[in-house]
Amino acid sequence: MSDVTLVYDDDCGFCTWWADFFERRSDFEIVGFSNLTDDQRARLPDDYEECSHLLTDGGVYSCGESLEEALVRSNVGDGLGPLIRFLRNFEDYEEFRESAYRAVADHRSELGFVVSKTPRARDESRANE
């Protein structure tokens, strides 16, 4: 069992595509909103359904920071750690990261026409994974 959990909207095809992307490139546990345990839900912010989250032994990363940290911790981001740690020193970077995340999240239905998978919450064969 991984000590890192990616939490995402499993009723969104675009979000499911990204979750599957990380599932293939990491040892993260992947958990959709519909399958959260009480303990996992307790660690999330009250408005957790507004964005993705990465739960680790050291904390909770939300929204843009969650995907940034997922990249660093996956095999996709080999070598990105030092760059990301450097960029996190700048307030403008954090604002850019979160604005970029929000722009994508706000247009995920349109982006789902480009990359998408059947949402796990709607896929009867995977709904309880």
N, C-alpha and C positions, 0 to 999 in steps of 0.2 A: 504494500500500500504506500502510495506517495505521500510525502509531507506537504505537497502543494496541490491545491484544488482550484480549478478554474470554474467559476460559476457564471452561467450565461442564460440568456432568454431562449429556452428550448421550444418556444412557440414561434420562432423567427427563422426562416430558411437561411438568410444571410448570416445570422449569428451561429446557426448550426454548422454552416460551412466553415466558419472560423474555428469553432470548437473542435471539429473534426481535423482541421489543419494542425492544431496544437496537439491533439490526441496522437496523431501519427508522428509527431516530431518531439515528443517529450514523454516523461513518465507521470505527468499530471493526472490526478483524478479529475474527470470532467463531470460536472453536475449541473443539470438544468434547474431553473427556478422551481419547476414542478416536482423535483425529487430531492429538494433540500431537507436535510435532517434538522431537527430542532436545534441542535448544537451549532450547526453551520449557520442557520438563520439568525441565531442569537449574536453571532459575530459580525453580521452585516449591518450596514446603516438602515434606518427605518425605510428609506426610499430606495431600497436595494434593486427594485425592478427597473430603475432608470438607466442602469448600465451594467457592464460585466464587472467581476471582482476576482481577485486572486487571493486565496487564503493560504498563508504560510505559517510556519511555527512562529515567525517573527512579527506577524501582523496581517493586515488586510490592505490590499491595494485595490482602488476602485477607479472605474471609468478609464480614461486614457492611460493612467498609471498602471492599471491592471494588465493591459495588453503590452505596454512597454516592458513591464517586469516579466511577463510571460515570454516575450521575445528573448530577453536576456537569459532566462532560465531554461529555455528550450535549446535544441541543437541548431535552430535557425540562427540564433544570436551569438554563436561562438565568437568571442572577441569583442562583443559590443559593450560588455560591462563597464570598462574604463571610460568609454565615450559617454555612456548614459550617466554614470556617476558625475562626470565633469559637467554635462549639460544641466543636471539637476541643481547645480549651484546658481543658476540664473532664473530669476522669476519670469522673465519673458519666455523662456523655454517651456516652463510649466503651463503658462497661459496658452502658448501655441499648441502644446500637446493636447490639452483639454479641449481647446477650440476645434482642433482637427478631429478629435474623437467625436465630439458633439455633432460636427457637420456630417460625418459619416453615419452616426447613429440616427440622426434626423432624416437621413435619406436611404435608410437600409431597405425599404421596400423597393425603391427604384434600383438600388445596387443589387438587390436579389435577382433582378432579371439577368445580371451578368454572372454572378456566382451565388449559388444557393444549393441547399440540400433539403430534403424533406425534414421539417422540424421534428425532433424526437418526441415532442409532446403530442404530435399528430400521427406519428408512425407507430401503429399498434405493435409491431414486432420489436420495437426498441423502447417503448414508452417507460418501461420500468427498469431500465439499465441504470 
